[in-house]
Amino acid sequence: MNTTSVIDVSGLVSSLSARGVEKQLRRLPGVSDVQVNYVGGGARVVHDATLTNVAALQAQVERCGYHCRGESVPDHLCEPHAKDAMAHDMGHVPFGSTSLLLLHASRSKSLPTQCSRT
């Protein structure tokens, strides 16, 4: 059963270091595709969950000499904080999205009124 895991990889300094991590992750059993982004500090790994798990991916990254905090989960998939949930229910942007608001405000004349969480 193929699954896609997105893991954190920090300490990458160039595309060459990213390629090295990709090569090592591909050596694990059940890994069919790997894409490492050194700028974003993450890796997307398609693997057979019955042969390789996130702990094995993390260990392989650490054997390469880089730090891996494990699987990255986007904010919109996490449980919202109580105040964020209330803001979401009211149709407002959560408090934690201040930087997104500032970026949006710098590009347009109006602020968003709806949260992008689903």
C-alpha positions as CSV (number, residue, x, y, z in Angstrom):
1,M,0.0,0.0,0.0
2,N,1.7,3.2,-1.2
3,T,1.5,6.3,1.0
4,T,3.1,9.7,0.7
5,S,4.9,11.2,3.7
6,V,6.2,14.7,4.0
7,I,9.1,14.9,6.4
8,D,11.1,17.8,7.8
9,V,14.8,17.9,6.7
10,S,16.9,20.7,8.1
11,G,20.5,21.7,7.5
12,L,20.4,21.3,3.7
13,V,22.6,24.0,2.1
14,S,22.4,23.2,-1.6
15,S,20.7,21.2,-4.3
16,L,23.7,18.8,-4.0
17,S,22.9,18.0,-0.4
18,A,19.3,17.5,-1.3
19,R,20.2,15.1,-4.1
20,G,22.4,13.1,-1.6
21,V,19.4,12.7,0.8
22,E,17.2,11.7,-2.1
23,K,19.6,9.0,-3.1
24,Q,19.9,7.6,0.4
25,L,16.1,7.6,0.9
26,R,15.6,5.7,-2.3
27,R,17.8,2.9,-0.9
28,L,15.1,2.1,1.7
29,P,12.9,-0.8,0.9
30,G,9.5,0.2,-0.6
31,V,10.5,3.8,-1.5
32,S,9.3,4.5,-5.0
33,D,9.7,8.3,-5.3
34,V,11.6,11.0,-3.4
35,Q,11.6,14.8,-3.9
36,V,13.8,16.9,-1.5
37,N,13.5,20.7,-1.4
38,Y,16.5,22.2,0.3
39,V,15.0,25.7,0.3
40,G,11.8,24.5,2.0
41,G,13.6,22.1,4.2
42,G,11.4,19.1,3.5
43,A,11.1,15.8,1.6
44,R,8.1,14.2,-0.1
45,V,8.5,10.4,0.0
46,V,6.2,7.9,-1.7
47,H,6.7,4.5,0.0
48,D,5.0,1.2,0.7
49,A,3.8,1.6,4.3
50,T,4.2,-2.1,4.9
51,L,7.9,-2.0,4.2
52,T,9.1,1.5,5.4
53,N,7.7,3.9,8.0
54,V,8.3,7.5,8.9
55,A,10.8,6.5,11.7
56,A,12.9,4.7,9.1
57,L,12.8,7.7,6.8
58,Q,13.8,9.9,9.7
59,A,16.7,7.6,10.7
60,Q,18.0,7.6,7.1
61,V,18.0,11.4,6.9
62,E,19.9,11.5,10.2
63,R,22.4,9.0,8.9
64,C,23.1,11.5,6.1
65,G,24.1,14.1,8.8
66,Y,20.9,16.2,8.7
67,H,18.3,16.8,11.2
68,C,14.8,15.4,10.8
69,R,11.9,16.2,13.2
70,G,9.7,13.6,11.6
71,E,6.6,14.0,9.5
72,S,5.4,17.6,8.7
73,V,1.7,18.1,9.0
74,P,0.2,21.3,7.4
75,D,-1.6,23.6,9.8
76,H,-4.9,23.1,8.1
77,L,-4.8,19.4,9.0
78,C,-4.1,20.0,12.7
79,E,-6.7,20.6,15.3
80,P,-7.2,24.3,15.7
81,H,-6.7,26.0,19.0
82,A,-9.9,27.0,20.8
83,K,-9.6,30.7,19.8
84,D,-8.8,29.7,16.2
85,A,-11.8,27.3,16.1
86,M,-14.1,30.1,17.4
87,A,-12.7,32.6,14.8
88,H,-13.1,30.0,12.1
89,D,-16.7,29.3,13.1
90,M,-17.4,33.1,13.0
91,G,-15.8,33.4,9.5
92,H,-12.7,35.2,10.6
93,V,-9.0,34.6,9.9
94,P,-7.3,32.9,12.9
95,F,-5.0,35.0,15.1
96,G,-2.0,32.9,14.1
97,S,-2.3,34.0,10.5
98,T,-1.0,37.6,11.1
99,S,1.9,37.3,8.7
100,L,-0.4,36.0,6.0
101,L,-2.7,39.0,6.6
102,L,0.2,41.4,6.4
103,L,1.4,39.8,3.1
104,H,-2.1,39.9,1.7
105,A,-2.6,43.5,2.9
106,S,0.6,44.6,1.2
107,R,-0.6,43.3,-2.1
108,S,-4.2,44.5,-2.0
109,K,-6.4,47.2,-0.5
110,S,-8.6,44.8,1.5
111,L,-8.1,42.2,4.1
112,P,-9.5,38.7,3.7
113,T,-12.6,37.9,5.9
114,Q,-12.7,34.2,5.4
115,C,-10.4,31.5,6.8
116,S,-9.0,29.0,4.3
117,R,-9.4,26.1,6.6
118,T,-11.9,23.5,5.6
